Amino acid sequence: MNSNNKEIYNDEITQKLSVEEIAKLKEQGITGDELIKIIMDSNESTKKRTLLSQEKIMKKKDKIHTFKIWIQQTNLFNVMETFFEQDLKRIK
């Protein structure tokens, strides 16, 4: 692990999995967390990065490859908060 990521480059050589291979893994029903672990393990540059950088990459991959849903009780506050997040002009 390096003290900085200055000389680390992401390209096709460092990532051993292709987009098609990742899609096949998703079709096989692999969970998002397992998929992220496989992607991170297959990338050579990830192992050389700092811990902070690795955590940032994990968060980005988590947003891309996992699906999360929150079920909330319906009340006026939650409805307004949802509209506010989607489109601020609707509230005015």
N, C-alpha and C positions, 0 to 999 in steps of 0.2 A: 504494500500500500504506500502511495506517495503522500508527501506532505501537502501537495497541491495537484491540481488537475491540468496544469498548463500544457503538458506535452501529450495529453491523451486525446485521441481523435476517434470519432465514431464513423465507421464506414462499413461497406458490405463485408469486408474481411473480418472485422471483429465480431459481428453478429452472425452466428452460424445458422440460425433459423431463418427461413424465408417467410414472407407474408403468407404464402400458400400453406406452408407447414403449420403456421400458427392457426390459420383458419381450419385446417384439418383437425388439430387438437381441440379446438372449440366445438367442432361438429361431433367429436367423439364423446363430448359431455364432460370434459375435464373442468374442474372448478377454477374460478378466477385466481385464487391464491396459488394453486398448484401450477397454473399456467405462468404466472408471474415468476415463480421460483425457477421454472424451466428456462424462461427467457433470460433471467438474470444469470443463471449458471452457464448458459450457452454464449454469453457475451464476454469476450476476453477483456475488454477495457473496463468492465464493471469491477473486476477483481483488483484493478490497479488504482481505483478511485478512493478518495477519502470517505470516511464513514458518513459524514454529512451529505456528501454528494450521492452516495448509495441510497440513503434514506429518501432524498428528494426524487431520485429515479423511481424508487419503489412506490412513492405516492402518485407519481404521474402514471405509472403502469397500472396502479390500482384503479385510478379513475377511468382508464381506457378499457381494461379487461374485466372489471367486475361490475355487476349490476346491483344497485342498492335501492331499496324502496322504503319509505317511511310512511307508516299509517298513523294518521293523527285523527283525533276527535274533531268533528266539524263544528266550528263555532265562528263567530264573526271575526275574531282576531286572526284565526288561521286562514280564513278566506281572503281577508284584506292583505295579509302578509304574502300569500301566494300571488295575488294580483300585482302587488308591489314588486315582487321579484321578477315576474314575467314581463310586465309592461307598465312603466311608471305613468304613462299618459292615460291609462284607463281609470286611474284613481281620481284624477283632477275633475 
